[in-house]
Amino acid sequence: MPNSIKTSGEGLALQVTKQARSAGLVEENNDGEATRLAEVRVFSFDNLLLVVDRDTGQIKEKHVAELAASAARDTKSIHQAVNASLQIAGHGYQVQLPPARDAGFQEGDTAICQPAPGVLVIHRHSEDAARLAEDLASQRRMQVNKSMNHG
C-alpha cells in the first residue's frame, strides 16, 4: 500500500521502512536496531524522485549518472539534486525529500516507492510513472549484476 507524503521538520518526507531495508539503505542488528542509515541524494524530475545512496562503495557515481540521465530522458525534465538522509520515524524509517515540491509532490499526495539495490524510485500512481520506476529499478539491478560479474 502506498504511503502519503508528509511534513517532517522543515520539509517533506515519506515512510519507506520496508523499501529502505530491501534497497540496503538501512542495516540493522539482530535486535532490529539500526546500525546504518544511509546518507542519500534525492534527484527530482516531474512526478518522480530518485533516491540514491551517497556511499560510492554502495553505488558507483557512473551508475548514478546513468540512472539520472535515464530518468531525465524519460520524463523530459530534471530539477535539482539535494543531499538528504534516512531517519528513524515511529516504528520504521522515513526519507527526507527536500526537492519533492519541485517534482510536483505536496503533503498528503500518495507516493509509490520502488526499491532496487542502493536506490529508491518514488513516483505518483500512474501507468507511465510505474513503468518508468520499474525500468529504473531494472536498470539498477542490471548495473549490480554486471558489476558482480565483471568486478
N, C-alpha and C positions, 0 to 999 in steps of 0.2 A: 504494500500500500504506500503510495507516495506521501511524503511529508510536506508540510507547508513552510514556506519561508517565514522566518520570524525575526523580530528585532532583538538584537543582543548587543549590549554595550552601546556603542555609537553607530552600529551598522546592522547589516542583515546577516543571518546565519541559517543553516539547515542542519537538522538532526540527521546524522549519517552513520550511526553505530555499526550496523551490520555491513554496510558497504565499505566503511573505512577499514574494518577488520579484513574483509575479503580482499581489498586492494593492498593490504600490507602497510597501510598508513598508521596503524596502531599496533603496538606489540604489548602483550600482557603476560604477567607471570602466572603461575599455577593457581594463584588465588584470585585471578581476574583483575588484578590491579595493573594499571597502565605503566609500562616500563619505557615506552617510547611513543610520543605523539609527534607525528611528522610536522615539520615546518613546510608549508606549501606555497605555491604561486598559483593565483587564480587568474586565468585568461578569460576575457569576456568578448562574446560575439552576440549577434542578435539572437535572443531566445536560447542561448547556450553558454554554459560556463565550463571551462576545462580546468580542473584542479590537479596539479602535478606535485609530486614530492620534490622538494628543492635539494635533497641529498643526491649529488651526482653519482654516488655509489649505488643508489636505487634506480635511477633513470638517467640515462646519458643526455647531455644537452642537445645533441643532434636528434635524438628521438623526440624530445620536447618540441624542437623546431619543426620536425616533420608533422607532428600531431597538430600543432598550432596552425601550420600552413594548410593542412587538410581542412581544418575547421573553417579557416578564413575563406578558402576557395568555395566550400560548400555553402556557407551562409552569406557569402559575398559581403562580409563585414569583419571588422576587428576593432575593438575599443581599447581597453587597457589591460595590462597585467599588473597585479598587485600582490606583494608578499602577504601571507596570512598564516593562520595557524588552526590546528585542531585543538579543541578544548573539551574538558570533561563537562558534561551538562546533564543534570538529572542522573539517570542510571545508564548513561551512554556517552556518546561523543557528538559534537557538532563541529562544522567547519564554518569559519568566518568567511563571508563573501563580500569584501569591500566593493568590487565592481558590479555587483548584482543589478543595481539600478541602471547602469549603462547598458546591460544586456536586456533590459526591459522587465526585470523582476521587481515585484513590490511585496511588502509584507502581506502575508495571507495567501499568496499565489502557491498553487500546488506545483511541486517540482519533483521530477523523477531523477533518480541517481543511478547511473550505470557504472559499476566498478570494473577496473582492469588493474593489472599489477602496477602499483605506484601512481594510479590515476583514478579520478572520479569525473564522469561526464554528467553534468546536471543540465536538465532540459525541461521544457514545457511538455505537456501532454498533447502530442500531435504525431501523426504518422511520419511526417518528414523529419521531425526532431528525433523521434525514436530510431528511425533508420540511421540518421547521422550518428547518434550516440552509439549504436551498435557497431557501425562502421569504424568509429574511432577506437572503441574498445577492442575490436578485432585487430585493427592495425597495431595497437599496443601489444596484444598477445603475440602477434607475428614478430614484432621487434624483439620481444623477450625470447621467443623460441629461436630466432636467428642468432641472437647474442649467445645463447646457451650452446648452440650447435657449432658456432664459429668463433667462440672465445670472445 
